[in-house]
Amino acid sequence: MPKAHEDYTEVSLHGDYRYNPLYNDLDAYALAYNIASLLNNLFGRGKEPFWQQAYTNLVKFLIQLHKVAYDYVTLFDVYECAINRELLRKRILEAEELIQGRQYLVIPKSAFLAHPELEAFGFQPDDPATTYKAPPSRLLEKALADAEIEYECQGENSPDAADPMKREILDAVKRWYQYDWLAIENKLRTSIVEGISVFLSLFDDNPLVKRTFCPPKECYDPKLNADGRYGRPLPPLGELIEQGKVCAIDFPVSLNSGLARAIGCMMKLDFQRAVLNRIPKIKKDPERYWRQVFFICDEYHEFATAGQNDPNGDEKFLALSREPRCIPIIATQSISSLHDALPGETWRTVLQAFRTKIFLTQTDGFSAKTASELCGKEDQWKVNYNISESGHDARVSLWTGKSVAHKANVTTSKSYNTQSDFRFDTKTFTELRNAQTITLAYDGFNPLPPTLMYLKPCFLDANKSYFRQLEEGELGGELGSK
């Protein structure tokens, strides 16, 4: 085990690794939908679906703009363009220059010298000494038309000019910007920006968070980042899985609980996607041995995502997790915690996806009742006792005022019958002692009946039985005290 530490990869604010949640092979809509879903999980889902649709649309086109222009985007880039309208316009112009090449309006030198007012449009001498050129604009075109000056449109080719796909995507972004975004009422546009900036601003106001989760593009360039000046980029989770690495995220919840949950959810979604991508690979090469994958999450209710209409819900991943050899192990405070974290009744869908359930002491009625119902009912023998007294010549005593009889007899009877009742009632769950559980186990083929089990903590002697540990007080109680 001397090199075991090499198998551990940790993303933290003070570590060397950099993790960009938007640096993957997902398209812009999927990334935008993930962010909108996180907003719903952090701040609740509203009754009006318009807002989530508006957030998704805005973030989608901002991601497309940066990917098509720079082949890279971070959450800070999206936030910066969302709140700065002028910057968004400049980014679109930069994308046009990078993809379509620079465009110029060219006029004769004599016309430029005859109209000094044209200097305000940034004219510069062209390669031939007989012409001048300037970037195109509506004002410049109007000024040239008013002065009756003939001009030509010329362009400089760009390395990306031969990519028709990028040109089409850029045209789509420009149509959205011109006919959708600018056409929205200013008050409504401000509301949309505020709704998304409340989350994205978390990646701007803290330099450590920005450095860790919004690294520059140079971080992923092996040549420019050969000395690690921009940090170490987190390898794709698919590679870490196949290498058997342990990948963890260490983010202090006390610093910002909302941001910690958001980062945890985004890494969880990346992990789930990487695991599900193993399915076609396993089917393509069934003879190969594919290692098992573990997903371990404590305080799972803080990172759970689910929903009837959410394609990224945990219940959908859990339903397919056995096929890519994934073994999810989660721990949550109670069923009530999961119920409060997820909308509607989706907690039931998530809970049923776990084949083995281990219940410790349940202190709230809802969790105890739900656990009891999950254990099911069975026919149980019930004992009934009946005692009756009868007498002859009964009368009321004038002395005591009670009924008396000279001839009386008492009859007792005992009967048995079967009744369907809970295997473990709620009282049993609320009175479980330390290191006691009720377990609904699954052996890989068939479910096992609910069973009362005794745990042996890892920090105690494994060769001692539970009852001996309890008797010696190692579990916090004496055997005879109950």
N, C-alpha and C positions, 0 to 999 in steps of 0.2 A: 503493500500500500504506500510506498514512498512517493509515488507520483499521482496519488489520488486527487490532490488539489488541482491538478491540471485538467481534470474532468469537470471542474466547477466553474461556471460562468455566471457572473452577477452583474446586474445593471443597477447602479446606485448613483446618487448625486455626486459623490466624492470618488467614484471609481473611474477607470480608464475607458470603459466601454461607452459607446454612443448608440442610442437606439432611436431611429426615426420611424414612427408608426406609419408614415405615408410612403416609405421606401420599400415597395414590394410590387408584385406583378398584378395587383388588382386594378381594375379600371377606375376611372374617376367617379362614376356613379356609386360603385360599391364602397369606395373610401368615404364619399360624402354621406352615404346612408349609414355607415358605421358611426360617424360623428353625430349625426342627427339622432341615432338610437341611443348613444351615450348621453346626449342632452336629456332625452326622455327618462333615462334611468337615474340621472343625477337630480333633475328638477321636476320630474313627474310628467306624465303625458296629458296634454290638454284635450278638451272635448272637441276642439276645432282642428282638423287635420291640416288646415292650410299652413300653419306655422312650420310644421315639420317638412312639408313639401317645399316651402320657401327656403328653409335652411339648406335642405338637400340640394336644391337647384343652384343656390348661390355658391355653396362650397364646391359643387361639382364643376362648374365652369371656371372657378378660380384655380382648381387643381389642374383642369385641362389646359388652361392658359400657361401655367408654369411648366407642365410636363412637355407641352409641344414646343415651347420656346427654349427652355433650359434643361429639359430631361431630368428635372429634379424639383422637388417641392417639399416644404416643411409646414408644420402647423403655424409657425410664425409668419411665413410668407402669405398664407391664406388670411390670417388675422390682419396683417398690414394692408393688404389690398382691399379687404372688406371695409375697413374704417377710413381709408384714404382714397377718395374718388379720383383725385388727380393722379395718384400713383398708379391706380388701375388703368387709367387712360394711357399713361406712359408705358406701362408694361405691354399693353396691346400694340402700341407703336413699335416698341422694341421687338416684339414677336414678329411683326410684319417685316421689319428690316432683316431679322435673322432668317426668316423663312423665304420671303419673297425677294429679299435684297433691297438695298436703299433705292428709293425713287427720288428723282430730281426733275425740276422744271428748268429747262435750258433756254436762255435768250441770247441774242447777239450782244456783243460788247458795246456796240454803238448805242443800242437801246438802253442798256443799263446806265451808261454815262449820261445819256440825255434825260434820265429820270432819277434824280438823287433820292427821291422818296422811297425807292425800291431797296435802299440799303438797310431799312428796318427789317426786311424779310430774310436777312442772313445770306445774301448772295456772295459766292466765292468764285474766283477764277477757275474755269474748267481746264482740262488738260490742254486742249488747243487754246492758244492765247486770244482767240477771237470770240469766245463765248463765256458766259457766266451761268452758274447753277445755284439752286436753292431748294430746300425741302418743300414739297407741295403742301398747300393748305387752301382752304376756300377763300380766305381773304386775299392770298396772293393771286389766285386765279381771277378773282374779281378785279383786283388792281391792274393786272395785265390786260384784262378785257376792256376796262375803262380807258386805259392808255393806248388801246388798239395795238398792242405789241404781240407779235406772233411768238409762240414758244413750242418747244418739243418736250415730250416726256421720255426720260431715259432712266434706266435702272442698272444697278450693279448686282451681278449674280451672287447668290449666297450658296454655301455648301449644302444647305438643306433645300435649295430651290427645286431640286429634282425629286423631292419626296411629295407625291401628291396627297398622301394621307395626312401629313401635317398641314398642308394648305387647306384641306377640307375641314379639319378640326378647328383651325384658326378662323376660318370663315364662319363656322358655327358659333364660336365664342364672340365674334364681332356682331353677328346677328342678335345674339342674346343681349349683348351690351347695348346695342343701338335701339333695338325695338322692344326689348323686355325690361331690362334693368333701368334704363333712363326714362322709360315710359311710366314707371311706377310712381305714384304720388310720393313726394318727398317725405311726408310724415310716415307713410307705410314703409318706405325704404329704410328710414331710420329705425323703425321698430324691428325690422328683420335683422338689420346689422347689430342692434343691441342684443337681440336674442341669441345670436351666434357668438358675439364678442365676449359675452359674460363667461363663456367657456374657453375660447381661444386666447383670451388675455392672460390666462394662467401660464401660458408659455412665453410671456413677455415680461411680466413684472418680477420674475425671479431669475437672476442670471444663471444660477446653477441648473435650474430646470431647463432654461433655454439652451444652455451649453450641452446638456446631456441628451435632450430629446429633439432638439432642432439643430443638429450639427450642419456645418457648411458642406457644399457638394464636394469640396476637396477632400473631405474625410474619407470618401469612398474611392478616391483615386490612389492606387498603389504607389504611383510615382511622386505625386505632390505630397502624399502623407507617409512617405517612406520612414521619416523619423518620428512619426506618431504625434506631431505637433497639434493635430486636430482631434486627437483621441483615437481609440481603437473602435472601428465599426463593428457592431454586433453581427456575427455571421448569420445567414438565413437560418431560421429555426428548423427548416427541413434538413439542413446539413448537421446541425447540432443533434437532432434526433437520431440520425443514422450513425453518428459518431459516438452515441451513448453518453453525451454530455448532460450535466445537470445545470439547467438554466433557471435562475431565480431573479426576482426583482426585489430590491431592498429600498423601500421608500417610506420615510417616517410619516405615519398617519397624522401625528400631532402637528406636523408642519402644515399640511393642507389635506384634510380628509377627502374632499371632493376630487382634487387632482390625483391623489393616491388611488382612488377608486377608478378614475378615468384611465390612468396609465395601466393599472392592473387589468382592466377590461380589454384595453387595446392589445396588450401582450397576450392575453388569454385568447382573443379572437385570432391573432396571428398563429398561435400554437395550434388551435383547433383546425384552422385552414391547412396548416402544414401536415397535420396528422391525417386529415381526410384526403389530402393529395396522395397519400400512400396507397389508397385503395386501387386506383388503376395500375400502379406499379406492381402491387402484389398480384393482381390478376394476370398481368403480363408475364410475370416470372414466378409462378407458384412453387417451383422447386427450390427456390432460394430461401434460406432461413432469414426471416425478418424479426429483428429484436422487438421485445415488448417495450411499450412506452407507458410511462406513469405520468398522470396529471394529479398533483397533490396541491390542495388548496385549503388553508385554514381560514376561518371566518368567511366561509363561502358566501354567506348572504350579502357580504359587502361587494362581491364581484359577479353576482348572478345576473344574467341577462336572459330574458325569455319574453315571449309574446306570441299571440296567435298569428299576427301579420308580420312578425319580425323574422326574416330568413336566417338571422344569425343567432337565434335562440339556443341556449344550452341544451334544451330538450332534443333539438334536432341533431346536435353533435353526439349526445349521449346515446341516442337511438342507433347511431352508426359506429360508435366507438369500438365495438368488439371486432369489427371487420378489419380495421387497420392496426389491430393488436394494442389498443390503448386501454389502460386500466385506470379509471378515474377514482381517486380517493379524496373525499371532501369531508370537512368538519364544520358544523354550524352550531350556534348557541342553542337553538330550539327550532321547532317547526314554525312557531310564531314569527321568529326572525326572518325566515324564508318567506312566510306569508306576507309580511309587511314590506319586504324588499321588491316583490314582483307584483305586477298589476293583475287585478282580477283573480281568477282561479288558476292562473298559469303555474302557481307553485305546485299544484297537484300533478301537473304533467312532468315537471322537473323531478319531483320526489319519486314518482313511479318508475323513472328511468334507472334508478339505482337498485340493482337486484338484491344486494345485501345491505341491510339496515341495522345499525347498532344503536340502541337507545339507552342512554344513561338516565339519571334522575331527571324527571320532567317536573318543573316547579309551577308551571302555569296550566290551567285547566284545558286550554285549547290543544296544546301539544300533547298532554296526557290522553285526552279523548281521541285525538287523531291517531296516536300510536296504538291505543287500545283497539281502535277500529281496523287498523292495518293488520293487527295480529289475528283478526277474524274471530268467529264464534265456533263453538263445538258443542255437541250434546254432552251434558254433564249430569251426573246423578245428584238429585236433590232429595234431602230427607225432610219429611213432614211429620210433626208430632201433633197429636190431638188428645186433649184431656177433657172429659165430660163428667158431670156429677148429676145424679137423679135421686129422687126420694118419693115415698108413698105417704099419703095422709099429711101432706105438707100444710103448715099453718104458720101464722105470724105470732111470734112470742110477744106477749104483752109486757114482759120484763125488759127484753133487749131490743124489741122492734125489728128483729131479723127473722128470716124464714127458717123454720126448723121442721124436721121430719123424723119419725121414729125409725123408719126403714129407708136408709140411704145407701147408695153405692157409687163408687168412682170408677170410671172406665178410661183407660189410656190406650192409644194406638200409635203405631209407627209405620209409615209407608214410604216407599221410594218411587220416584218417577224421573224421567229424563226431560231436561229443558235445554234449549239452545241459549248459551250465555257466552260472554267474552272469555277468551282463554286467559287474558290478563286484564283485569279491570283498571280503571284510572287510579285507584288507590294503590295498586301495586307499583305503578310507574312513579308516583309521587313519593313512595317510601323506599325506593331502591337505595341501598347503602353504597358506601365508597367501594369502587372496583366491582360493582355488580351491574350487569346489563341484561336487557332482554333483546335477543338477537333474532332477526329474520335472515337466515343465511341461504346462500345459493351455492351449490357445489359445482357449478359449471354445466350441469345437465338438468337438475331438478331442484326446486325450492324445498328447503327443509322446514319443518314446523317451528314456530316460535319457541325459543328456549331461554330459560334463565341461566345465564353464564357468569362465571367468575373470572375477573381479569387479574393478571399478574403484572404489575408495573415493571417497566424495564430497569428502573433504578434499584429494584429489590432483588434478592437472591432468587434466581430462576429455579433452584432445586427445592425451594420451600413451597408447600401447597398454600393455596389461598387461606384455608382455615388456620393453618399454623401461623401465617403472617398476621391474620386477624387476632389470633389468641395472644401473640406476642406484642400486639399494639403497633405493628409496623404500618397498618392501614388506618390508623387513627381511631381504633376502637377495640374493645375487648369482646371475645366471643360470647361470654356469658352475660353481657350487658343488655342484650336484646331480649 
